Amino acid sequence: MSTCVFIQIRCKPGTTYKVAEEIALREIHSELYSTSGEYDLLMKLYIPEGEDVGKFINDHLLKIPNIERSLTTMTFKVF
């Protein structure tokens, strides 16, 4: 069973659309939203079974240019 995580992403000023486009091109997300506040994007992502969550995020997301910071929220059992 895959692990669902939500990742908030802060982009360098003026680069949010470029970052969102790069995420879309990589086809790693389930859902991607523009948000207001401390972070610019909110992404829902399913980590494949057997993959290390941190390594997967580092290898597939955080190498995208212009991402300043991210905040990952892990999910657990669905009710």
N, C-alpha and C positions, 0 to 999 in steps of 0.2 A: 504494500500500500504506500502511495506517495505521501510526502509530508507537505502540507499547505503552509506557506508563510506569506506574510504581508510585509512589503518593504517600502518604506518612505524614503524618497530620494531628494536631496538638495543639490541643485545644479548651480554652476557658476552663472552669474547674472547674464541674461540674454541668450542662454544656450538650452533652455528647457525643451524647445521644439526639436532641436538637433539630437538631444539625448533621447527623447521619446521616439524619434524616428529610428535611431540606432537600436533601441530596445525592440521596436516592432520588427525590424529587419532580422533580428536574431531569433525571433519566434520562440522565446523562452517563457513568455508570460501567459497567464490565463486572462487577466484583465489589467488595464492600465488607465489611470485617471490623472488629470491635472487637478491640483489642489491649491488652496490658498493657505497662508500661514507660514510656519517655520520650514516646511518642506514643499517642494514643487510638484512632485509626482507620487502617486500611490500605486503600487503594483502588487497583484496577487500572483503568486508563483507556486507551482507544484514541483517539489524536489523529487526526482525519480528515486524509487526504492533502492536502497543500498548505497546511495550517494551521500557523502559528507555534506551537510548543509552549508557550513562556512566555506568550504573549498568550492562547492558548486557556485555559490554567490560570487566569490572572488574571481573564479575563472570565467564565468559567463556574464556577469553584470558589472562588477566594479572596475573592470579594465576599460570600460567605455569612457572616452575622454569627456571632461567637463563635469563629472560627478564629484561634488565636494564632500558629501557625507551621506550616509545612509543609516536607517534605523530598521532593524529586522524584528518582527514580532512572530514568534513561533506559535503554531496552533497545536492543539492536542485532540483528544477524543471529541467526536461530534455528538451532540445530544439530540 
